[in-house]
Amino acid sequence: MALDAQLRRALAERIRYYNELGIYDFYRRSGPADEPSLADSAKDLFRSSDTPHLAGDSARAKLIQPEEREDMTRRAAVARRVRDENIFEVAADKPEYSVADPAKALKIIREDLGDCTRCVLHKQGRKQIVFGVGSPRAELMFIGEAPGADEDQQGEPFVGRAGQLLNNMIKAMGLQREDVYIANIIKCRPPGNRTPEREECETCSPFLMRQVAAIKPKVIVALGAVAAKTLLAINAPMAELRGHWYEFKPTGVRSDDPSWRGAKLAVTYHPAFLLRDPRQKKEAWKDLQMVMRELGLKPPARVAE
Ligand code: SF4
């Protein structure tokens, strides 16, 4: 279909903006009609014959300190740096600080979010806010990009085909979906499942930071480039972001537990990307194995097919 000149210019401008952020790979999140078979994808990823040995990748797991992130950013030769903008800064005390129970804290954060109209996404066709789901005491947290059509419909993150794949990834780690906490950088579906704008991430992510501080996970897995780059404020390709540990402390918030000094963060591919490029599933499995070693998890003898 031919695009008119104005639309072409707008698209070029949008792509340039994401390129400046270091995002070059574009994919469509869970949609209702046009994705590959879930059964094929899940089998491919979780067949035990596909499972590399746990000890094989220990050399990849290196803790990235903030100074090294700077190096990575420079090496990526990307123009814009979002770190300087301190996008998560939230100065005031939060109402959940008065409670120690993470479930209650999450409830307070949800109430504070309300029927949010803080960014333009509230008037661009969202059906509902997708806050997050899972155990308030989870040691492991997965953070994706934004709700898709199924998530918008059901009010829960990762419930479409990509969600099914994420469930299988969690099972392959020897966990259940209920054991972890799952959320996204932004809580409302962008129209047409487009990649979130920077302003939308900046406006919405402080609530995610409060969720992280309330849950106090040991490990966070950033799913995909947008989540990784927003959480870490690093402009680097996925190939560089993956395979390392990062110290992550949500800024602008504090935890009720002074012994919690933040989470370790790993980066892997977004499940929607894996559905579109199943060859990368083995790489994603390596990332998850790194996480399993950190959490002391052993894979089940034979994972679900
Ligand atoms: S995306 Fe976040 S900030 Fe924007 S309207 Fe939804 S809940 Fe509010």
Boltz pocket constraint, residues with backbone or C-beta under 6 A from the ligand:
constraints:
  - pocket:
      binder: B
      contacts: [[A, 113], [A, 116], [A, 117], [A, 118], [A, 119], [A, 120], [A, 121], [A, 122], [A, 129], [A, 186], [A, 187], [A, 188], [A, 200], [A, 203], [A, 204]]
      max_distance: 6.0
